[in-house]
Amino acid sequence: MSTVMSADRIYFMLREIKSIAMEASLTGGMKKGSKTLATMYNRCLETLRENDPAISTLFEPLTEDASVDEIGVSAALLSRYMRPNQDHLEEDDY
């Protein structure tokens, strides 16, 4: 198994981060999890930067105290950047 994380895995990780952040925002739960979500988002971003330095022009790392709303928006935008033609109106978006 390759140790290099594929773009597909990163994409799906970002979509999951967005989904968890959206649920946390709607329910008010998981507030203590925002640090973990921000850390995971930043790891995804850093991995993508290794192969696409231009990403730094549009996306910045999140701070540890980023809100779940900020995390969700950032993850949604970065996943859209990765797949601009992907239909993002998936079941988990409702």
N, C-alpha and C positions, 0 to 999 in steps of 0.2 A: 504494500500500500504506500502510495506517495505521501511524503510529508508536506508537499506543497498544497496549500488550500486552493481548491478550484473556485473559479468565479461563480459557478452555480451554487456552491456551498455558502459562499459569502452572501450572494443574493438572497438565498433562503434564510440565512441568519438575520439579515437586515429586515426581511419581511416579518420574521418572528419577533424581533425587537420592536418593530412598529406595532404589531398586533398586541403584544404584552403591554406596551406603553399606552395604547389606546384603551385597553381594558382597565388599566390602572387609573387613567384619567377619568373614565366614565364612572367607575365604582368608588374611587377615592382610596382604594386598597393598594397594597404593595408599595407604599411610599418609601420603605427602607430598601426596596429593590432598585431604586433609580440609580444608585451608585454602580451597581452591577451592570445595569443596562447601558449606562454611559461608558463604562469600561469596555464592554463588549463591542459597542459601536466604534469606539476609538481603535480597538484592535482590528476590526474589519477595515476601517478607513486606512490605517497604517499599512495593512497588507495590500490594499488596492493601490496605494501611493507608490509602492515598490515597482509596480508594472505600468502605472499611469501617473507620472509626476504632475500632469496638468490638473489632476483632481484637486491639488492644493490651492488652485486658483478659486475654486468654487466652495470647497468644504474645509472646515476647520474642526479640530478635535473639540469635543464637549468637555466642560468642566465637571468635576466630581459632583457638584451640587446642581447640575442641570435638572430642570423639572421634567417630569414624564412627558409633558406636552412637547417640550423642546426636543427630547430624545426621539419621540415618535415622528415628529415632523422631519428631523434630520435623517432618520433611517428611511423614511418614505422617499425623501428627495434623492438620497444617495442610491437607493435601489432603482429609482426611475432613471437616474443618470446611467446606471449600469445597463439597463434594458429599456431604452426610450420607446420602443415599439411594443413592449409587453402590455397586454391588457391587464391593468391593475385592479379592475373591478371584479375581484374574486370574492367568494363566499365569505371569507373571514373579514372582509372590509365592511360588512353590514352590521 
